[in-house]
């Protein structure tokens, strides 16, 4: 079976699973408290990213907010000299990789230019392939100035294309038709099919980078009902935007859904993670999942979904029927 691929706006055809670096970036202070996403080691993360490239991965998702810039530093070292890699980064949030403190959001033209220059340095690049507005709920009118600035940076050759990391269809629809607007990053997995937003992205010819493709790890099957998550882990916090984890434990509703479709996701000898990624590959041809990692084994498992391919149509229909009854 040939591995599933996707063709980008610039004509390049690449394997249809990338790698995300939120977790790999390590601890960052938002306000007064540190937040991590599992235990990480910079040297191990850097080696895992090099391994991912050797395995054929070509899309790498990062942001100045991940580890307050540390994720970009790691990725820059890992991909040094690997000019065939496509790097997606963001503007709107940024921080100091030395202090690991994140600054308040700022999407002003001056802040965007400062952030892009910082990303170019940390990533050791002359051009950033894709730059996304990272503020999910940025006011739709104010976003015009953001994309004007990104369009100017594109004309200057500092970025190749731009887009928005948002889950709001009306925001995407308002700006997706602009020249140079090539991608959206949105929550997308078997629990959150985002049908309206995905329809807009497909209509506009965008690449949809699938954020949280494994539901923050819930779809790997390693969490049990009532299992306490450490308080400094982002999943152990009580942020309003969290859905897959609530009040410091896995969301029991999603655990029940996973139990109901577990065997279907494991069709053909897939691991649960590979089945969850296979669901995305089957559900939308424009979707390019970017699962995160904290260990090399997770990278190997996730990229192994390329060899397994999309879930079969009959299995997809069964999963939809099961989810619809819950």
C-alpha positions as CSV (number, residue, x, y, z in Angstrom):
1,X,0.0,0.0,0.0
2,X,1.3,3.4,-1.0
3,X,1.6,5.9,1.8
4,X,-1.0,8.6,1.8
5,X,0.3,12.0,0.6
6,X,-0.9,15.6,0.3
7,X,-0.1,18.2,-2.3
8,X,0.7,21.7,-0.9
9,X,-0.2,25.0,-2.4
10,X,3.3,25.2,-3.9
11,X,3.0,21.9,-5.7
12,X,5.1,19.8,-3.3
13,X,3.7,16.4,-2.5
14,X,4.5,15.1,1.0
15,X,3.6,12.3,3.4
16,X,0.3,13.1,5.1
17,X,1.4,13.0,8.7
18,X,3.6,15.6,10.4
19,X,5.0,16.1,13.8
20,X,4.0,18.7,16.4
21,X,6.4,20.1,19.0
22,X,4.1,21.6,21.7
23,X,5.0,18.8,24.2
24,X,8.6,18.7,23.1
25,X,9.1,22.4,23.9
26,X,8.9,21.6,27.6
27,X,7.9,23.8,30.6
28,X,6.6,27.3,30.1
29,X,5.2,29.7,32.6
30,X,1.8,31.1,31.8
31,X,1.1,33.6,34.5
32,X,2.7,32.3,37.7
33,X,2.5,28.6,37.2
34,X,4.6,26.2,35.0
35,X,2.9,24.1,32.5
36,X,4.3,20.9,30.9
37,X,3.0,18.3,28.6
38,X,4.7,15.2,30.0
39,X,8.4,14.8,30.9
40,X,10.7,15.8,28.1
41,X,14.5,16.0,27.5
42,X,15.8,18.4,24.9
43,X,18.5,16.1,23.6
44,X,16.0,13.2,23.3
45,X,13.5,15.4,21.5
46,X,16.1,16.7,19.1
47,X,17.1,13.1,18.3
48,X,13.5,12.1,17.8
49,X,12.9,15.0,15.4
50,X,16.0,14.0,13.3
51,X,14.7,10.4,13.3
52,X,11.3,11.6,12.1
53,X,12.9,13.3,9.2
54,X,14.9,10.1,8.4
55,X,11.6,8.2,8.5
56,X,10.2,10.5,5.8
57,X,8.3,13.1,7.8
58,X,8.5,16.5,6.2
59,X,6.0,18.7,8.0
60,X,6.9,20.0,11.4
61,X,4.6,22.2,13.5
62,X,5.9,24.6,16.1
63,X,5.3,28.0,17.7
64,X,7.2,30.6,19.7
65,X,4.8,29.8,22.6
66,X,5.9,26.2,22.8
67,X,8.4,26.2,25.6
68,X,8.5,30.0,25.2
69,X,10.6,29.5,22.1
70,X,12.5,26.4,23.2
71,X,10.6,24.1,20.8
72,X,11.8,26.3,17.9
73,X,15.4,26.1,19.1
74,X,15.2,22.3,19.3
75,X,13.6,22.0,15.9
76,X,16.1,24.4,14.3
77,X,19.0,22.2,15.5
78,X,17.3,19.0,14.5
79,X,16.5,20.2,10.9
80,X,19.8,22.1,10.4
81,X,20.6,21.7,6.7
82,X,17.4,19.8,5.9
83,X,15.9,22.3,3.5
84,X,13.2,19.8,2.3
85,X,11.4,20.1,5.7
86,X,8.3,22.3,5.8
87,X,8.1,24.3,9.0
88,X,4.9,25.7,10.3
89,X,5.1,28.3,13.1
90,X,2.9,31.0,14.6
91,X,2.5,34.6,15.7
92,X,0.4,36.2,18.5
93,X,2.0,34.5,21.5
94,X,5.7,34.5,22.2
95,X,8.1,34.1,25.2
96,X,11.7,33.9,26.4
97,X,13.3,30.5,26.1
98,X,15.8,31.4,28.9
99,X,13.2,32.3,31.5
100,X,10.5,30.1,29.9
101,X,8.0,32.8,30.5
102,X,5.3,33.5,28.0
103,X,4.4,37.1,27.2
104,X,0.8,38.4,26.9
105,X,-0.7,37.9,23.5
106,X,0.2,40.6,21.0
107,X,-0.8,40.5,17.3
108,X,0.2,44.1,16.4
109,X,2.2,44.6,13.2
110,X,5.4,45.4,15.2
111,X,5.0,42.3,17.4
112,X,4.4,40.0,14.4
113,X,7.5,41.3,12.7
114,X,9.5,40.9,15.9
115,X,8.1,37.3,16.4
116,X,8.9,36.3,12.8
117,X,12.5,37.6,13.1
118,X,12.9,35.6,16.3
119,X,11.5,32.5,14.7
120,X,13.8,32.8,11.8
121,X,16.8,33.0,14.2
122,X,15.7,30.1,16.4
123,X,14.8,27.9,13.4
124,X,18.0,28.8,11.5
125,X,16.0,29.6,8.4
126,X,16.0,32.3,5.7
127,X,12.2,31.8,5.2
128,X,9.4,30.3,7.3
129,X,7.2,28.0,5.2
130,X,3.9,28.8,6.9
131,X,3.1,31.3,9.6
132,X,-0.3,31.0,11.4
133,X,-2.1,33.5,13.6
134,X,-2.0,31.5,16.9
135,X,-4.8,33.4,18.7
136,X,-7.9,31.1,18.2
137,X,-10.5,33.8,19.1
138,X,-8.8,36.9,17.7
139,X,-11.5,39.4,16.7
140,X,-12.4,38.8,13.1
141,X,-12.1,42.5,12.2
142,X,-8.7,42.9,13.9
143,X,-7.4,39.9,12.0
144,X,-7.4,41.9,8.8
145,X,-4.4,43.9,10.0
146,X,-2.7,40.6,11.0
147,X,-3.0,39.1,7.6
148,X,-2.0,42.4,5.9
149,X,1.2,42.2,7.9
150,X,1.7,38.5,7.0
151,X,1.0,39.3,3.4
152,X,3.7,42.0,3.5
153,X,6.2,39.5,5.0
154,X,5.3,37.1,2.3
155,X,6.0,39.7,-0.4
156,X,9.4,40.3,1.3
157,X,10.2,36.6,1.1
158,X,10.3,36.0,4.8
159,X,7.4,33.6,4.8
160,X,6.0,31.3,2.1
161,X,2.3,31.4,3.1
162,X,0.1,32.0,6.1
163,X,-3.2,31.0,7.8
164,X,-5.0,30.9,11.1
165,X,-5.0,28.4,14.0
166,X,-8.7,28.7,14.8
167,X,-11.7,26.5,15.4
168,X,-14.2,29.2,14.4
169,X,-15.7,28.7,10.9
170,X,-16.9,32.3,10.6
171,X,-13.4,33.6,11.3
172,X,-11.9,31.3,8.7
173,X,-14.5,32.0,6.1
174,X,-13.9,35.8,6.4
175,X,-10.2,35.6,5.6
176,X,-9.5,32.3,3.8
177,X,-9.8,33.7,0.3
178,X,-6.8,36.0,0.6
179,X,-3.8,35.5,-1.6
180,X,-1.2,33.7,0.4
181,X,-3.7,32.2,2.9
182,X,-2.9,28.5,2.5
183,X,-3.6,26.7,5.8
184,X,-5.8,26.4,8.8
185,X,-4.9,24.6,12.0
186,X,-7.8,23.2,14.0
187,X,-8.9,20.6,16.5
188,X,-9.7,17.5,14.4
189,X,-10.1,13.9,15.6
190,X,-12.7,11.2,15.9
191,X,-14.3,13.1,18.8
192,X,-14.3,16.5,17.1
193,X,-15.0,16.2,13.4
194,X,-15.3,20.0,12.8
195,X,-17.5,19.5,9.8
196,X,-18.4,23.1,9.1
197,X,-14.9,24.4,9.4
198,X,-13.5,21.5,7.3
199,X,-16.0,22.2,4.6
200,X,-14.8,25.8,4.4
201,X,-11.2,24.7,4.3
202,X,-11.8,22.2,1.5
203,X,-13.8,24.8,-0.5
204,X,-11.0,27.3,-0.2
205,X,-8.3,24.8,-1.1
206,X,-6.5,25.0,2.2
207,X,-4.4,22.4,4.0
208,X,-6.0,21.6,7.4
209,X,-3.3,20.9,10.0
210,X,-5.0,18.6,12.5
211,X,-4.4,19.9,16.0
212,X,-4.9,17.5,18.9
213,X,-5.3,14.5,16.5
214,X,-4.9,12.1,19.5
215,X,-7.1,14.2,21.8
216,X,-4.1,15.2,24.0
217,X,-3.1,11.6,24.4
218,X,-6.6,10.3,25.3
219,X,-6.8,8.3,22.0
220,X,-3.6,6.4,22.8
221,X,-5.5,4.4,25.4
222,X,-3.1,5.0,28.3
223,X,-5.5,6.8,30.6
224,X,-8.0,5.2,33.0
225,X,-11.2,6.5,34.5
226,X,-10.4,8.8,37.5
227,X,-6.6,8.7,36.8
228,X,-5.2,11.9,38.4
229,X,-3.0,14.1,36.2
230,X,-0.2,15.9,37.8
231,X,-1.0,19.5,38.6
232,X,1.8,21.1,36.5
233,X,0.7,19.1,33.4
234,X,-1.6,21.2,31.2
235,X,-4.0,18.3,31.2
236,X,-4.2,18.5,34.9
237,X,-5.3,22.1,35.0
238,X,-8.9,23.3,35.0
239,X,-8.8,25.6,32.0
240,X,-12.1,26.2,30.3
241,X,-10.8,25.2,26.9
242,X,-9.9,21.7,28.0
243,X,-12.4,19.1,26.9
244,X,-10.7,15.7,26.8
245,X,-9.5,16.2,30.4
246,X,-11.6,17.9,33.1
247,X,-10.9,18.7,36.7
248,X,-7.6,17.0,36.6
249,X,-8.8,13.6,35.3
250,X,-9.6,12.2,31.9
251,X,-13.1,13.1,30.7
252,X,-15.2,10.0,31.4
253,X,-17.6,10.7,28.5
254,X,-14.7,10.5,26.0
255,X,-13.2,7.4,27.7
256,X,-16.6,5.7,27.2
257,X,-16.6,6.6,23.6
258,X,-13.1,5.3,23.1
259,X,-14.0,2.0,24.7
260,X,-16.9,1.7,22.3
261,X,-14.7,2.1,19.2
262,X,-11.5,0.7,20.5
263,X,-11.6,-2.5,18.5
264,X,-12.6,-0.6,15.3
265,X,-9.6,1.7,15.6
266,X,-7.3,-1.3,16.0
267,X,-8.4,-2.8,12.7
268,X,-5.6,-4.3,10.7
269,X,-3.2,-4.5,13.6
270,X,-3.1,-0.8,14.2
271,X,-2.2,0.6,17.6
272,X,-4.9,2.9,19.0
273,X,-2.8,6.0,18.0
274,X,-2.4,4.6,14.5
275,X,-6.2,4.0,14.3
276,X,-7.0,7.5,15.4
277,X,-4.6,8.9,12.8
278,X,-6.1,6.5,10.2
279,X,-9.5,7.9,11.0
280,X,-8.2,11.4,10.1
281,X,-6.6,10.2,6.9
282,X,-9.9,8.6,5.8
283,X,-12.2,11.4,7.0
284,X,-10.8,14.3,5.0
285,X,-8.2,14.4,2.1
286,X,-7.1,17.9,3.1
287,X,-6.3,16.9,6.7
288,X,-2.6,16.6,7.7
289,X,-2.4,15.5,11.4
290,X,0.6,16.8,13.4
291,X,0.7,14.6,16.6
292,X,3.0,15.7,19.3
293,X,5.5,13.5,21.2
294,X,7.6,13.2,24.3
295,X,9.5,10.1,23.3
296,X,11.1,8.6,20.1
297,X,8.8,5.6,20.5
298,X,5.7,7.9,20.1
299,X,7.2,9.3,16.9
300,X,7.7,5.8,15.5
301,X,4.2,4.8,16.4
302,X,2.6,7.9,15.0
303,X,4.5,7.8,11.7
304,X,3.8,4.1,11.4
305,X,0.2,5.1,10.7
306,X,1.4,6.1,7.2
307,X,2.1,2.5,6.4
308,X,-1.2,1.3,7.8
309,X,-3.0,4.0,5.7
310,X,-6.6,5.3,6.1
311,X,-9.1,3.2,8.0
312,X,-11.3,1.2,5.5
313,X,-14.6,2.8,4.5
314,X,-16.7,0.1,6.2
315,X,-14.8,0.7,9.5
316,X,-15.4,4.4,9.2
317,X,-19.1,3.8,8.8
318,X,-19.2,1.6,11.9
319,X,-17.3,4.2,14.0
320,X,-19.7,6.9,12.9
321,X,-22.7,4.7,13.8
322,X,-21.3,3.9,17.2
323,X,-20.4,7.5,18.0
324,X,-23.9,8.7,16.9
325,X,-25.6,6.4,19.5
326,X,-23.6,7.8,22.4
